[in-house]
Amino acid sequence: MINITVPTPDVTITKKVDPQESNIYGFTEFHLITRELGGIFMFYNDQDELLFVGKARKLRPRIKKHFEDSVSPIKQHRDEVTKIEVCIVEDPVHREIYETYLINEGKAKYNEDKVFFRQA
């Protein structure tokens, strides 16, 4: 058996209700997410259900793309996201392992790739 310990999130941002400042789908604190480092990110809904897991070489631009991109797997569900957790993981192999592990152990609702838990 392989034991994988997922890192504790380095940054967590939450959706604001009726934010007065500039926002993307209610999120105002994207500046807290590193622009230059790589890692993994998790999107959750208001019941703390894991919606989507992703990885990136540069976290902030990749996360923001999910809220702006017309081809994102969560494009129909952006309003559902209420919390974003980010873990800094510089090693690309470790990012790949954590992403696949979290998708399947957390049964991420909207991930389409690397999904094994839906197989019969």
C-alpha positions as CSV (number, residue, x, y, z in Angstrom):
1,M,0.0,0.0,0.0
2,I,1.2,3.5,-0.8
3,N,0.7,6.2,1.8
4,I,0.3,9.7,0.4
5,T,0.2,12.7,2.7
6,V,-1.3,15.7,0.9
7,P,0.3,19.0,2.0
8,T,-1.7,21.4,4.2
9,P,-3.1,24.3,2.0
10,D,-0.8,27.3,1.9
11,V,-3.6,29.6,0.9
12,T,-7.4,29.4,1.2
13,I,-9.7,32.0,-0.2
14,T,-13.4,32.1,0.1
15,K,-16.2,33.7,-2.0
16,K,-17.6,36.9,-0.6
17,V,-21.3,37.7,-0.6
18,D,-22.0,40.8,-2.6
19,P,-18.3,42.1,-2.7
20,Q,-17.8,45.8,-3.2
21,E,-14.3,45.5,-4.5
22,S,-13.2,44.0,-7.9
23,N,-14.0,40.3,-8.0
24,I,-14.2,37.2,-10.2
25,Y,-17.3,35.2,-9.3
26,G,-17.2,36.7,-5.8
27,F,-13.5,36.0,-5.1
28,T,-11.5,39.1,-4.2
29,E,-8.3,37.7,-2.8
30,F,-6.6,36.2,-5.8
31,H,-3.6,38.3,-4.9
32,L,-2.9,35.9,-2.0
33,I,-2.2,33.1,-4.5
34,T,1.4,33.1,-5.9
35,R,1.8,34.1,-9.5
36,E,5.2,32.4,-9.9
37,L,5.1,29.1,-8.1
38,G,3.5,25.8,-9.0
39,G,1.2,23.6,-7.1
40,I,-2.2,22.0,-6.8
41,F,-5.6,23.6,-6.2
42,M,-9.0,22.4,-5.0
43,F,-12.4,24.0,-5.6
44,Y,-15.1,23.3,-3.0
45,N,-18.8,24.2,-2.7
46,D,-20.6,25.6,0.3
47,Q,-21.1,22.1,1.8
48,D,-17.3,21.5,1.6
49,E,-17.8,19.0,-1.3
50,L,-14.7,18.7,-3.5
51,L,-15.7,19.9,-7.0
52,F,-12.5,20.1,-8.9
53,V,-8.7,19.4,-8.5
54,G,-6.1,20.9,-10.7
55,K,-2.4,21.5,-11.0
56,A,-0.3,24.3,-12.5
57,R,3.3,25.5,-13.0
58,K,2.0,29.0,-12.2
59,L,-0.9,28.9,-9.9
60,R,-2.7,32.2,-10.0
61,P,-3.0,32.5,-13.8
62,R,-4.2,28.9,-14.1
63,I,-6.8,29.2,-11.4
64,K,-8.2,32.5,-12.8
65,K,-8.4,30.8,-16.2
66,H,-10.9,28.4,-14.8
67,F,-13.2,31.3,-14.1
68,E,-12.7,33.0,-17.5
69,D,-12.0,30.2,-20.0
70,S,-14.8,28.9,-22.2
71,V,-13.3,25.3,-22.2
72,S,-12.8,24.8,-18.4
73,P,-14.5,21.6,-17.1
74,I,-16.2,23.8,-14.4
75,K,-17.5,26.5,-16.8
76,Q,-21.1,25.5,-16.1
77,H,-20.5,25.3,-12.3
78,R,-18.4,28.4,-11.5
79,D,-21.2,29.9,-9.3
80,E,-21.0,26.7,-7.2
81,V,-17.4,27.3,-6.1
82,T,-17.2,29.0,-2.7
83,K,-13.7,28.0,-1.5
84,I,-10.3,27.6,-3.2
85,E,-7.4,25.9,-1.5
86,V,-3.9,26.1,-2.8
87,C,-0.8,24.0,-2.0
88,I,2.6,25.0,-3.2
89,V,4.2,22.0,-4.8
90,E,7.2,22.8,-7.1
91,D,8.1,19.3,-8.2
92,P,6.0,18.4,-11.3
93,V,6.0,14.7,-10.5
94,H,4.6,15.4,-7.0
95,R,1.9,17.7,-8.5
96,E,0.8,14.9,-10.8
97,I,0.6,12.4,-8.0
98,Y,-1.2,14.7,-5.6
99,E,-3.7,15.7,-8.3
100,T,-4.6,12.2,-9.3
101,Y,-4.8,11.1,-5.6
102,L,-7.0,14.0,-4.6
103,I,-9.3,13.5,-7.6
104,N,-10.0,9.9,-6.7
105,E,-9.9,9.9,-2.9
106,G,-12.0,13.1,-2.7
107,K,-14.2,11.9,-5.6
108,A,-14.0,15.3,-7.3
109,K,-17.3,16.0,-8.8
110,Y,-16.3,17.8,-12.1
111,N,-12.9,16.3,-12.9
112,E,-13.0,14.4,-16.2
113,D,-9.4,13.2,-16.6
114,K,-7.5,10.9,-14.2
115,V,-10.8,9.6,-12.7
116,F,-10.7,6.0,-11.5
117,F,-13.4,6.0,-8.8
118,R,-16.2,6.0,-11.4
119,Q,-15.1,2.8,-13.0
120,A,-17.1,-0.4,-12.3
